[in-house]
Amino acid sequence: MTDPVTTPADAPGESIPAGASIGHVHLKVADLDRAVAFYRDTLGFDLMLRFGDQAAFLSAGGYHHHLGLNTWESKDGGPPPPGSTGLYHFAINYPARRDLAAALKRLYDRGWGIDGASDHGTHEALYLHDPDGNGIELAWDRDPAEWPRRDGEIVFDRAPLDFTGLLAELGDPSVARYLPPLAAYT
């Protein structure tokens, strides 16, 4: 038996304030140099502070840190085995669709692939894993006025991502070489 879907109107007590957001993410990693190289060089975060081979703090745009990486409990360790609990993925939301396209190009330029992609109606998403197996969603949210709704409720979709339209945001015809085979992520 599955649990029924709970909508905000059904939730007990008061809702968290609308202006609340999820702050930084801390990830346990096996190799700090490898993790820093991925998040700095492949995804483009700025390294703000590093504590030897134990911890590093990275940011987008000068914030104290959006991402903490540490080896306190995980140095030289492996990812959690399948069937265990833990983080499924965290999302990095880009302010503009063009930024998501640039992130995809940056991944491919550095030889890093993606595991999947989807157009959820509310947002477009790329899915991948970091070198330690942590799941990452790179996303761009549509304006809430454009979100699909049925009877007033938000409808999430799993439509194929329009890679051609996404990469066209870059205004560079040479990015067509990054287009996956037609059915790769459907």
ABEGO torsion letter per residue (X at the ends): XBBBBBBAAABBEBBBBAABBBBBBBBBBABAAAAAAAAAAAAGBBBABBBEAABBBBBBGGBABABBBBAAAABGBBBBBBGBBEBABBBBBBABAAAAAAAAAAAAAAGBBBABBBBAGABBBBBBBBAAGBBBBBBBBBBAAABBBBGGBBBBBBBBBBAAAAAAAAGBAAAAAABBBAAAAX
